[in-house]
Amino acid sequence: MTAPLFLLGPPALAAVRPGARVVLDGPEGRHAATVRRIVAGERVDVGDGAGRVARCTAVGVWRDVVELAVDAVDDVPQPAVRLTLAQALAKGGRDELAIEAATEVGVDVVVPYRAARSVVVWTGERGQRARAKWVATVREAGKQARRAWLPDVTALHDRATLARRCSAAALALVLHEEAAEALSAVPLPQAGELLVVVGPEGGLEAAEVDELVAVGAHAVRLGPTVLRSSTAGPAALAVLSARLGRW
């Protein structure tokens, strides 16, 4: 069984070397000691979410503090092709389900997108809280998946911002049920951003698809069935992960 992963900010692990000691306290220490019930001698990984992972052994456990001895340190490079999911805001929490599964699958960047058919609206404090919830969701999913790199969650994109991102990407793919090109057949880049755009429940409007195709995106289909907004992105990322050799 793989060791559980706990997270500390990058400064805490920047100078860590084998033989050093790391202390988990605060929420992470409480979770390690009282929820996961880590015991002395147990293997524990500590990551910074930015590629550095300390492989440790627990040497002391208290009520909400765990002391760890660092056995090794791994610096995991970012992949040459960065997988980005532009997930349209969707009702019923389906957008959060999508980014949670996408994080487990291996997405590198999450882009919240307000599509024409998005019922959910992010504005003002509500928008800030919603984005913070997305950040927390990918953080917890990243821990669950034992990821060295946590996905970035960008600011909310509108149609114009998303079009510019598609234009700048190494490859932009728009999932659309009526597309003729199959996701499994489209040539993939060797480096840069590979952007996947997923609409809300009800899909993207034809005008939105046309706008993105006009700036260089490819409309592609996953298969003969129609997937929900919460399923389409993770399914596409799984296909791409296999094709890129990540899986």
Secondary structure, DSSP 4 states (H G I P E B T S, - for coil): -PPPEEE--HHHHTT--TT-EEEE-HHHHHIIIIIS---TT-EEEEE-SBSEEEEEEEEEE-SS-EEEEEEEEEEPPPPSEEEEEEEEP-GGGHHHHHHHHHHHHT-SEEEEE--TT------HHHHHHHHHHHHHHHHHHHHHTT-SBPPEE-PPB-HHHHHHHHHHSSEEEEE-TT-SEETTTS---SSEEEEEEE--TT---HHHHHHHHHTT-EEEE--SSPPPHHHHHHHHHHHHHHHTT--
